[in-house]
């Protein structure tokens, strides 16, 4: 960064932080009201909470002021020169971007940016506005994403038939697509209790025994969810990380159907969401992942890469 630009950024930041500090008593009341609405479950903030909020705002101004001083003195450039950013950028692009299944050069980079951005935005929104709750907006909206994913994964079926490759590989790919579509529809059916609420279907005698008295199979195992979700969440992340970082797969089928390494940040935050004691955040991540996963399959089959060449396994 040019030294003059760095100094200008620093001066502007210093001035703005000082102005905000001097005017903070004028807008602090509005900040408290916003905190009561969005950050407290009962709309109440006691004196200790108000003091903590004021302290947090002052720390924010102090942080902006300190960072601006670093810019003004050109210390940011000196710090960046000492960090191995070029090597870090190379390692990220080498590990998370290449996709031998797709001929589109930047597909891994785009998926890394999009998936990581979505995961971080979702994580920050949960911190700011609270986690989605059962029978809330997320519980009603996100299951529809599984239907979208189920339809999307069937789109490349006709394209597979025209690929120049062994018939047995075509059959494997098509079977994989059909099984994925069925799996997404199965998850959707369980999430919406197989249309019980839509069509006002009465719960049968057998399913009255489950913990939500709905026509669903997974609700028979509700007490185990607090153990199953963390196990599945972090177990899948660790297993995928092994293949992404240590022992990269080589075959076409494995590379095509295994989630791509560009989803590393997404899977990390998705795994972390399982330790809150609330299953809804993980289900929201999973629904978004299903659509991202389906879109990648479409792009890879539509733009076959080197592993699709004749003779590939």
Residue frames relative to the residue before (quaternion, step in Angstrom):
aa qw qx qy qz dx dy dz
X 1.0000 0.0000 0.0000 0.0000 0.00 0.00 0.00
X 0.5357 -0.6319 0.4633 0.3148 3.57 -1.02 0.90
X 0.5520 -0.6500 0.4094 0.3243 3.59 -0.97 0.90
X 0.6518 0.5163 -0.3228 0.4521 3.58 0.98 -0.80
X 0.6394 0.5140 -0.3232 0.4718 3.60 1.01 -0.82
X 0.6359 0.5304 -0.3216 0.4592 3.57 0.99 -0.86
X 0.6658 0.4985 -0.3062 0.4631 3.59 0.95 -0.88
X 0.6487 0.5189 -0.3202 0.4553 3.61 0.98 -0.83
X 0.6306 0.5195 -0.3290 0.4735 3.59 0.99 -0.83
X 0.6626 0.5195 -0.3004 0.4482 3.55 0.96 -0.89
X 0.6623 0.5020 -0.3082 0.4630 3.58 0.91 -0.90
X 0.6499 0.5097 -0.3157 0.4671 3.59 0.93 -0.90
X 0.6652 0.5085 -0.3046 0.4541 3.58 0.93 -0.88
X 0.6438 0.5197 -0.3216 0.4604 3.58 0.98 -0.82
X 0.6663 0.5026 -0.2997 0.4622 3.56 0.90 -0.95
X 0.6816 0.4919 -0.2993 0.4515 3.60 0.84 -0.94
X 0.6609 0.5057 -0.3193 0.4534 3.60 0.92 -0.84
X 0.6564 0.4992 -0.3148 0.4699 3.60 1.01 -0.76
X 0.6348 0.5209 -0.3267 0.4680 3.59 1.02 -0.80
X 0.6603 0.5035 -0.3067 0.4652 3.58 0.91 -0.90
X 0.6380 0.5250 -0.3272 0.4586 3.57 1.02 -0.78
X 0.6827 0.4904 -0.2892 0.4580 3.60 0.92 -0.91
X 0.7475 0.3932 -0.2104 0.4923 3.60 1.08 -0.73
X 0.3904 0.7718 -0.4500 0.2223 3.58 1.29 -0.08
X 0.6523 0.5317 -0.3383 0.4211 3.61 1.01 -0.71
X 0.6060 0.5588 -0.3597 0.4373 3.59 1.25 -0.32
X 0.7950 0.2947 -0.1532 0.5076 3.61 0.95 -0.82
X 0.4357 0.7208 -0.4628 0.2765 3.61 1.22 -0.08
X 0.6077 0.5639 -0.3603 0.4277 3.61 1.00 -0.73
X 0.6569 0.5020 -0.3108 0.4690 3.61 0.98 -0.85
X 0.6228 0.5341 -0.3375 0.4615 3.58 1.06 -0.73
X 0.6360 0.5250 -0.3211 0.4657 3.59 1.01 -0.83
X 0.6582 0.5077 -0.3147 0.4582 3.59 0.94 -0.85
X 0.6397 0.5121 -0.3227 0.4738 3.60 1.00 -0.80
X 0.6431 0.5212 -0.3210 0.4601 3.57 1.00 -0.81
X 0.6305 0.5338 -0.3339 0.4539 3.58 1.01 -0.77
X 0.6915 0.4910 -0.2777 0.4512 3.57 0.97 -0.89
X 0.8264 0.3033 -0.1139 0.4605 3.55 0.74 -1.10
X 0.7768 0.3736 -0.1889 0.4705 3.61 1.07 -0.55
X 0.7215 0.3638 -0.2552 0.5310 3.61 1.22 -0.05
X 0.4995 -0.6893 0.4345 0.2943 3.61 -0.92 0.85
X 0.7825 0.3289 -0.1671 0.5016 3.61 1.07 -0.67
X 0.5301 -0.6613 0.4015 0.3470 3.60 1.24 0.17
X 0.6264 0.5159 -0.3344 0.4792 3.59 1.23 0.41
X 0.0478 -0.7758 0.6292 0.0053 3.56 -1.05 0.84
X 0.2883 -0.7849 0.5237 0.1628 3.59 -0.52 1.17
X 0.7437 -0.4239 0.2758 0.4373 3.57 -1.31 0.09
X 0.6262 0.5254 -0.3408 0.4644 3.58 1.03 -0.73
X 0.6533 0.5156 -0.3128 0.4578 3.59 0.98 -0.83
X 0.6390 0.5158 -0.3201 0.4723 3.57 1.02 -0.80
X 0.6515 0.5115 -0.3154 0.4631 3.59 0.98 -0.83
X 0.6465 0.5095 -0.3185 0.4701 3.58 1.00 -0.80
X 0.6431 0.5200 -0.3201 0.4620 3.57 1.00 -0.82
X 0.6449 0.5128 -0.3186 0.4686 3.59 0.98 -0.85
X 0.6551 0.5108 -0.3070 0.4644 3.57 0.96 -0.89
X 0.6388 0.5281 -0.3242 0.4561 3.58 1.00 -0.81
X 0.6489 0.5080 -0.3187 0.4683 3.60 0.99 -0.82
X 0.6501 0.5105 -0.3171 0.4648 3.58 0.98 -0.82
X 0.6305 0.5180 -0.3288 0.4755 3.59 1.05 -0.76
X 0.6210 0.5396 -0.3359 0.4587 3.59 1.06 -0.76
X 0.6637 0.4884 -0.3030 0.4788 3.59 0.89 -0.91
X 0.6519 0.5152 -0.3138 0.4595 3.58 0.99 -0.86
X 0.6407 0.5262 -0.3219 0.4572 3.57 1.05 -0.77
X 0.6504 0.5012 -0.3091 0.4799 3.56 0.98 -0.87
X 0.6434 0.5234 -0.3177 0.4594 3.57 0.99 -0.86
X 0.6808 0.4928 -0.2947 0.4548 3.59 0.86 -0.94
X 0.6549 0.4978 -0.3139 0.4741 3.58 0.97 -0.83
X 0.6411 0.5274 -0.3247 0.4532 3.58 1.02 -0.77
X 0.6101 0.5387 -0.3485 0.4648 3.58 1.07 -0.70
X 0.6373 0.5239 -0.3288 0.4597 3.59 0.99 -0.81
X 0.6430 0.4991 -0.3196 0.4851 3.58 1.04 -0.75
X 0.6722 0.5207 -0.3080 0.4268 3.59 0.86 -0.96
X 0.7263 0.4077 -0.2313 0.5028 3.60 1.04 -0.75
X 0.4479 -0.7159 0.4201 0.3322 3.58 1.37 0.06
X 0.3671 0.7410 -0.4869 0.2813 3.58 1.17 0.50
X 0.5424 0.6174 -0.4049 0.4010 3.59 1.18 -0.47
X 0.6609 0.5038 -0.3107 0.4614 3.58 0.91 -0.90
X 0.6537 0.5087 -0.3167 0.4622 3.57 0.99 -0.82
X 0.6431 0.5162 -0.3181 0.4677 3.56 1.06 -0.76
X 0.6645 0.5099 -0.3037 0.4541 3.58 0.94 -0.90
X 0.6245 0.5467 -0.3385 0.4433 3.58 1.09 -0.69
X 0.6843 0.4843 -0.2871 0.4634 3.57 1.11 -0.63
X 0.6341 0.5296 -0.3351 0.4530 3.59 1.19 -0.43
X 0.4462 -0.7037 0.4815 0.2716 3.63 -0.99 0.78
X 0.0572 0.8557 -0.5123 0.0454 3.58 0.83 1.01
X 0.6376 0.5351 -0.3378 0.4394 3.57 1.00 -0.77
X 0.6636 0.4870 -0.2991 0.4826 3.58 0.97 -0.84
X 0.6342 0.5295 -0.3234 0.4613 3.57 1.04 -0.82
X 0.6494 0.5105 -0.3128 0.4688 3.58 0.96 -0.87
X 0.6472 0.5192 -0.3135 0.4618 3.57 1.01 -0.81
X 0.6689 0.5036 -0.3014 0.4563 3.58 0.93 -0.90
X 0.6411 0.5208 -0.3256 0.4601 3.60 0.98 -0.82
X 0.6928 0.4656 -0.2841 0.4717 3.57 0.86 -0.94
X 0.6516 0.5225 -0.3179 0.4488 3.61 1.07 -0.66
X 0.7422 0.4246 -0.2224 0.4684 3.58 0.97 -0.87
X 0.8225 0.3223 -0.1235 0.4520 3.56 0.76 -1.08
X 0.6966 0.5162 -0.2854 0.4084 3.63 1.11 -0.41
X 0.6570 0.5391 -0.3612 0.3837 3.68 0.77 -0.83
X 0.0024 -0.7804 0.6249 -0.0207 3.56 -1.04 0.85
X 0.2234 -0.8249 0.5044 0.1232 3.62 -0.05 1.25
X 0.5980 0.5747 -0.3646 0.4232 3.60 1.23 -0.21
X 0.7644 0.3171 -0.1620 0.5375 3.58 1.16 -0.54
X 0.3992 -0.7352 0.5032 0.2166 3.56 -0.95 0.89
X 0.5276 0.6060 -0.4213 0.4206 3.59 1.24 -0.19
X 0.4714 -0.7539 0.3863 0.2455 3.52 -0.45 1.28
X 0.8104 0.3122 -0.1349 0.4770 3.59 0.80 -0.98
X 0.3071 0.7825 -0.5055 0.1946 3.60 1.15 0.30
X 0.6592 0.5109 -0.3139 0.4538 3.60 0.94 -0.84
X 0.6468 0.5194 -0.3133 0.4622 3.58 0.98 -0.85
X 0.6746 0.4966 -0.2955 0.4594 3.57 0.91 -0.93
X 0.6706 0.4863 -0.3032 0.4711 3.58 0.95 -0.84
X 0.6095 0.5443 -0.3519 0.4564 3.60 1.06 -0.68
X 0.6857 0.4789 -0.2845 0.4685 3.59 0.87 -0.95
X 0.6972 0.4800 -0.2815 0.4519 3.59 0.83 -1.01
X 0.7032 0.4663 -0.2809 0.4574 3.59 0.77 -1.01
X 0.6578 0.4947 -0.3181 0.4705 3.60 0.96 -0.82
X 0.6450 0.5245 -0.3197 0.4546 3.58 0.99 -0.82
X 0.6541 0.5057 -0.3096 0.4697 3.58 0.96 -0.86
X 0.6695 0.5045 -0.3044 0.4523 3.58 0.90 -0.92
X 0.6739 0.4837 -0.2994 0.4714 3.59 0.91 -0.90
X 0.6436 0.5172 -0.3228 0.4626 3.60 0.97 -0.84
X 0.6539 0.5031 -0.3098 0.4726 3.58 0.98 -0.84
X 0.6487 0.5207 -0.3136 0.4578 3.57 0.97 -0.88
X 0.6818 0.4834 -0.2892 0.4668 3.60 0.90 -0.91
X 0.6354 0.5277 -0.3357 0.4528 3.59 1.03 -0.75
X 0.6441 0.5064 -0.3233 0.4735 3.60 1.07 -0.70
X 0.6321 0.5146 -0.3347 0.4729 3.58 1.07 -0.68
X 0.7151 0.4662 -0.2553 0.4539 3.57 0.96 -0.88
X 0.8282 0.2387 -0.0803 0.5006 3.57 0.84 -1.01
X 0.5980 -0.5703 0.3660 0.4281 3.58 1.25 0.00
X 0.5776 -0.6002 0.4335 0.3438 3.54 -1.24 0.50
X 0.5446 -0.5936 0.4649 0.3675 3.60 -1.13 0.56
X 0.2726 -0.7837 0.5450 0.1204 3.54 -0.99 0.87
X 0.6533 -0.5036 0.3903 0.4090 3.54 -1.29 0.39
X 0.8319 0.1078 -0.1624 0.5196 3.53 -0.99 1.03
X 0.4553 0.6428 -0.4739 0.3938 3.58 1.19 0.59
X 0.7834 -0.3163 0.2237 0.4860 3.57 -1.30 -0.30
X 0.6584 0.5217 -0.3185 0.4392 3.59 0.95 -0.85
X 0.6554 0.5258 -0.3088 0.4456 3.56 0.99 -0.86
X 0.6997 0.4530 -0.2659 0.4843 3.58 1.14 -0.59
X 0.7467 0.4303 -0.2242 0.4549 3.60 1.01 -0.77
X 0.7134 0.5189 -0.2905 0.3707 3.58 0.68 -1.10
X 0.5793 0.5750 -0.4186 0.3981 3.71 0.96 -0.48
X 0.5823 0.5934 -0.3752 0.4100 3.60 1.13 -0.54
X 0.5799 0.5896 -0.3743 0.4195 3.58 1.17 -0.51
X 0.6049 0.5466 -0.3626 0.4514 3.60 1.12 -0.54
X 0.6203 0.5156 -0.3422 0.4820 3.60 1.10 -0.64
X 0.6194 0.5352 -0.3328 0.4682 3.58 1.02 -0.83
X 0.6752 0.4894 -0.2928 0.4679 3.58 0.89 -0.94
X 0.6349 0.5389 -0.3302 0.4444 3.61 0.98 -0.82
X 0.6692 0.4737 -0.2956 0.4902 3.60 1.04 -0.75
X 0.6565 0.5411 -0.3162 0.4198 3.58 0.92 -0.91
X 0.6879 0.4956 -0.3107 0.4296 3.61 0.87 -0.86
X 0.6381 0.5154 -0.3382 0.4612 3.61 1.22 -0.26
X 0.5002 0.6781 -0.4186 0.3387 3.60 1.21 -0.35
X 0.7265 0.4464 -0.2841 0.4385 3.68 0.82 -0.81
X 0.4079 0.7380 -0.4760 0.2497 3.65 1.20 -0.14
X 0.6871 0.4720 -0.2913 0.4693 3.60 0.85 -0.91
X 0.6281 0.5419 -0.3312 0.4495 3.58 1.10 -0.66
X 0.5998 0.5826 -0.3608 0.4130 3.60 1.04 -0.73
X 0.6354 0.5614 -0.3306 0.4145 3.58 0.98 -0.82
X 0.7178 0.4450 -0.2503 0.4733 3.59 1.10 -0.63
X 0.4819 0.6695 -0.4426 0.3517 3.59 1.24 0.02
X 0.4115 -0.6959 0.5356 0.2438 3.56 -1.11 0.74
X 0.4511 0.6531 -0.4764 0.3781 3.56 0.17 1.32
X 0.7073 -0.4670 0.3226 0.4214 3.55 -1.30 0.27
X 0.5679 -0.6228 0.4162 0.3410 3.62 -0.97 0.83
X 0.6353 0.5391 -0.3511 0.4273 3.62 0.98 -0.73
X 0.6413 0.5066 -0.3274 0.4743 3.58 1.07 -0.67
X 0.6130 0.5419 -0.3439 0.4609 3.56 1.07 -0.72
X 0.6534 0.5109 -0.3134 0.4625 3.56 0.98 -0.87
X 0.6417 0.5268 -0.3255 0.4526 3.59 0.97 -0.84
X 0.6651 0.5017 -0.3060 0.4607 3.57 0.92 -0.90
X 0.6768 0.4903 -0.3006 0.4595 3.58 0.88 -0.93
X 0.6369 0.5118 -0.3312 0.4720 3.58 0.98 -0.80
X 0.6336 0.5328 -0.3246 0.4574 3.56 1.01 -0.79
X 0.6590 0.5085 -0.3055 0.4623 3.58 0.97 -0.85
X 0.6632 0.4963 -0.3067 0.4688 3.58 0.96 -0.87
X 0.6591 0.5042 -0.3143 0.4610 3.59 0.96 -0.82
X 0.6325 0.5237 -0.3313 0.4647 3.58 1.03 -0.75
X 0.6452 0.5226 -0.3163 0.4589 3.55 0.95 -0.91
X 0.6640 0.4984 -0.2978 0.4712 3.56 0.95 -0.87
X 0.6401 0.5282 -0.3271 0.4520 3.60 1.02 -0.78
X 0.6570 0.5002 -0.3117 0.4702 3.58 0.96 -0.86
X 0.6548 0.4966 -0.3160 0.4741 3.60 1.00 -0.77
X 0.6110 0.5465 -0.3444 0.4575 3.58 1.10 -0.68
X 0.6502 0.5007 -0.3132 0.4780 3.57 0.94 -0.89
X 0.6433 0.5218 -0.3242 0.4569 3.58 0.96 -0.87
X 0.6552 0.5247 -0.3136 0.4439 3.58 0.89 -0.92
X 0.6666 0.4874 -0.3005 0.4772 3.57 0.97 -0.82
X 0.6534 0.5318 -0.3194 0.4339 3.58 0.99 -0.80
X 0.7637 0.3248 -0.1829 0.5271 3.60 1.01 -0.75
X 0.4777 -0.6966 0.4169 0.3357 3.59 1.27 0.41
X 0.5872 -0.6217 0.3411 0.3904 3.54 1.09 0.85
X 0.7206 -0.4838 0.2367 0.4366 3.53 0.97 0.98
X 0.3078 0.7943 -0.4855 0.1963 3.55 1.27 0.22
X 0.7071 0.4447 -0.2684 0.4799 3.57 0.92 -0.90
X 0.6275 0.5530 -0.3450 0.4259 3.59 1.06 -0.74
X 0.8045 0.2903 -0.1138 0.5056 3.54 0.86 -1.05
X 0.4084 -0.7406 0.4454 0.2939 3.58 1.36 0.17
X 0.2117 0.7881 -0.5364 0.2153 3.54 0.91 1.03
X 0.4173 -0.7123 0.5074 0.2469 3.56 -0.88 0.89
X 0.5072 -0.6510 0.4759 0.3041 3.55 -1.03 0.81
X 0.4103 -0.7168 0.5082 0.2442 3.58 -0.84 0.99
X 0.6968 -0.4914 0.3225 0.4112 3.56 -1.25 0.41
X 0.6438 0.5342 -0.3331 0.4350 3.58 0.95 -0.84
X 0.7521 0.4144 -0.2283 0.4589 3.59 0.77 -1.01
X 0.4980 0.6150 -0.4515 0.4122 3.59 1.22 0.01
X 0.5992 0.5817 -0.3513 0.4233 3.57 1.25 -0.32
X 0.6131 0.5512 -0.3838 0.4160 3.63 1.12 -0.33
X 0.7022 -0.5528 0.2873 0.3447 3.52 -1.30 0.43
X 0.7350 0.3302 -0.2400 0.5414 3.60 1.23 -0.19
X 0.3627 -0.7631 0.4637 0.2668 3.56 1.34 0.07
X 0.4780 0.6171 -0.4622 0.4208 3.55 0.89 1.04
X 0.5695 -0.5998 0.4411 0.3484 3.56 -1.25 0.41
X 0.4426 0.6606 -0.4793 0.3716 3.57 0.56 1.19
X 0.4589 -0.6847 0.4983 0.2688 3.53 -1.13 0.69
X 0.6795 0.5314 -0.3192 0.3924 3.59 0.85 -0.94
X 0.6234 0.5652 -0.3531 0.4089 3.61 1.12 -0.47
X 0.4926 0.6156 -0.4501 0.4192 3.59 1.24 0.06
X 0.7561 0.3895 -0.1793 0.4944 3.59 1.19 -0.57
X 0.1949 0.8400 -0.4918 0.1210 3.61 1.20 0.42
X 0.6771 0.4984 -0.3390 0.4221 3.68 0.77 -0.82
X 0.6636 0.5131 -0.3043 0.4514 3.60 1.18 -0.48
X 0.4891 0.7056 -0.4235 0.2891 3.60 1.21 -0.35
X 0.6446 0.5379 -0.3402 0.4236 3.60 0.98 -0.76
X 0.6835 0.4056 -0.2826 0.5371 3.59 1.27 -0.28
X 0.6698 0.5330 -0.3043 0.4180 3.58 0.98 -0.88
X 0.6637 0.5236 -0.3230 0.4254 3.59 0.88 -0.87
X 0.6752 0.4547 -0.3195 0.4850 3.67 0.82 -0.80
X 0.6345 0.5327 -0.3374 0.4469 3.59 1.00 -0.78
X 0.6895 0.4584 -0.2766 0.4878 3.59 0.88 -0.94
X 0.6668 0.5311 -0.3090 0.4216 3.58 0.90 -0.93
X 0.7661 0.3385 -0.2020 0.5076 3.57 0.66 -1.05
X 0.5821 0.5735 -0.3813 0.4324 3.59 1.12 -0.53
X 0.6762 0.4752 -0.2938 0.4801 3.58 0.92 -0.89
X 0.6388 0.5273 -0.3354 0.4487 3.60 1.01 -0.74
X 0.6700 0.4909 -0.2998 0.4692 3.58 0.92 -0.90
X 0.6613 0.5081 -0.3143 0.4535 3.59 0.92 -0.88
X 0.6790 0.4754 -0.2944 0.4757 3.58 0.91 -0.91
X 0.6216 0.5470 -0.3418 0.4445 3.60 1.03 -0.74
X 0.5981 0.5609 -0.3566 0.4477 3.57 1.09 -0.68
X 0.7158 0.4239 -0.2536 0.4936 3.58 0.92 -0.90
X 0.6507 0.5213 -0.3277 0.4443 3.60 1.03 -0.65
X 0.8105 0.3232 -0.1228 0.4728 3.56 0.88 -1.01
X 0.7901 0.3385 -0.1550 0.4869 3.61 1.01 -0.73
X 0.8294 0.0597 0.0289 0.5548 3.57 0.58 -1.13
X 0.1296 -0.8355 0.5313 0.0537 3.58 0.33 1.25
X 0.4332 -0.6986 0.5000 0.2724 3.62 -0.85 0.91
X 0.3352 -0.7704 0.5169 0.1642 3.56 -1.19 0.57
X 0.6502 0.5633 -0.3275 0.3908 3.60 1.00 -0.71
X 0.6374 -0.5517 0.3966 0.3634 3.52 -1.28 0.53
X 0.6973 0.4898 -0.2946 0.4325 3.59 0.69 -1.08
X 0.6676 0.5002 -0.3058 0.4589 3.59 0.90 -0.90
X 0.6885 0.4802 -0.2814 0.4649 3.58 0.88 -0.94
X 0.6515 0.5254 -0.3198 0.4441 3.57 1.06 -0.69
X 0.8006 0.3395 -0.1619 0.4664 3.57 0.76 -1.02
X 0.5898 0.5399 -0.3930 0.4542 3.62 1.15 -0.30
X 0.5486 -0.6078 0.4455 0.3622 3.64 -0.93 0.80
X 0.4780 -0.7058 0.4507 0.2651 3.55 -0.91 0.96
X 0.6287 -0.5791 0.3810 0.3524 3.56 -1.18 0.63
X 0.5450 0.6252 -0.3975 0.3925 3.60 1.20 -0.37
X 0.6420 0.5174 -0.3162 0.4692 3.60 1.27 -0.26
X 0.2826 0.8061 -0.4870 0.1821 3.60 1.25 0.25
X 0.6952 0.4550 -0.2793 0.4813 3.62 0.76 -1.00
X 0.6256 0.5463 -0.3325 0.4467 3.56 1.00 -0.83
X 0.6976 0.4605 -0.2765 0.4742 3.59 0.85 -0.95
X 0.6069 0.5588 -0.3583 0.4370 3.59 1.06 -0.66
X 0.7057 0.4341 -0.2633 0.4942 3.59 0.86 -0.95
X 0.6136 0.5387 -0.3506 0.4587 3.58 1.07 -0.66
X 0.6486 0.5007 -0.3163 0.4780 3.59 0.99 -0.80
X 0.6561 0.5259 -0.3120 0.4423 3.59 0.96 -0.83
X 0.6253 0.5691 -0.3404 0.4114 3.59 1.11 -0.64
X 0.5958 0.6010 -0.3639 0.3891 3.61 1.20 -0.32
X 0.6716 0.5210 -0.2988 0.4338 3.62 1.20 -0.31
X 0.4910 0.6695 -0.4301 0.3544 3.60 1.21 0.29
X 0.4853 -0.6517 0.4453 0.3761 3.59 1.20 -0.38
X 0.6681 0.4166 -0.2780 0.5503 3.57 1.35 0.00
X 0.3542 -0.7782 0.4837 0.1870 3.59 -0.66 1.10
X 0.5476 0.6739 -0.3878 0.3093 3.58 1.13 -0.56
X 0.6358 0.5267 -0.3686 0.4271 3.69 0.84 -0.75
X 0.6561 0.5085 -0.3200 0.4567 3.59 0.92 -0.87
X 0.6573 0.5124 -0.3141 0.4547 3.58 0.98 -0.80
X 0.6112 0.5260 -0.3474 0.4786 3.60 1.12 -0.63
X 0.6394 0.5108 -0.3179 0.4788 3.60 0.94 -0.89
X 0.6691 0.5185 -0.3030 0.4379 3.57 0.89 -0.96
X 0.6446 0.5214 -0.3203 0.4583 3.60 1.00 -0.80
X 0.6594 0.4877 -0.3055 0.4837 3.58 0.97 -0.85
X 0.6258 0.5418 -0.3339 0.4509 3.58 1.00 -0.82
X 0.6336 0.5547 -0.3464 0.4133 3.62 0.91 -0.85
X 0.6659 0.4825 -0.3044 0.4808 3.60 1.01 -0.78
X 0.6409 0.5126 -0.3277 0.4680 3.61 0.94 -0.85
X 0.6445 0.5333 -0.3066 0.4541 3.56 0.97 -0.90
X 0.6756 0.4945 -0.2909 0.4630 3.58 0.92 -0.92
X 0.6380 0.5252 -0.3294 0.4568 3.60 0.99 -0.80
X 0.6443 0.5109 -0.3331 0.4615 3.60 0.95 -0.77
X 0.6260 0.5341 -0.3441 0.4521 3.60 0.95 -0.79
X 0.6423 0.5212 -0.3231 0.4599 3.58 0.94 -0.87
X 0.6939 0.4828 -0.2856 0.4515 3.59 0.83 -1.00
X 0.6640 0.5131 -0.3139 0.4442 3.59 0.98 -0.81
X 0.6987 0.4511 -0.2796 0.4797 3.59 0.91 -0.86
X 0.6456 0.5049 -0.3156 0.4782 3.58 1.11 -0.64
X 0.7734 0.1906 -0.0959 0.5970 3.60 1.15 -0.69
X 0.0947 -0.8553 0.5060 0.0585 3.62 0.53 1.16
X 0.3168 -0.7671 0.5358 0.1554 3.53 -0.97 0.94
X 0.8199 -0.2957 0.1860 0.4536 3.54 -1.33 -0.28
X 0.6494 0.5299 -0.3347 0.4306 3.62 1.02 -0.61
X 0.6169 0.5372 -0.3507 0.4559 3.60 1.23 -0.22
X 0.4621 0.6931 -0.4488 0.3236 3.60 1.23 -0.15
X 0.6219 -0.5471 0.3907 0.4015 3.64 -1.11 0.60
X 0.7389 0.3664 -0.3035 0.4772 3.53 -0.95 0.93
X 0.5329 0.6122 -0.4168 0.4093 3.58 1.26 -0.16
X 0.4017 -0.7130 0.5257 0.2322 3.55 -1.16 0.69
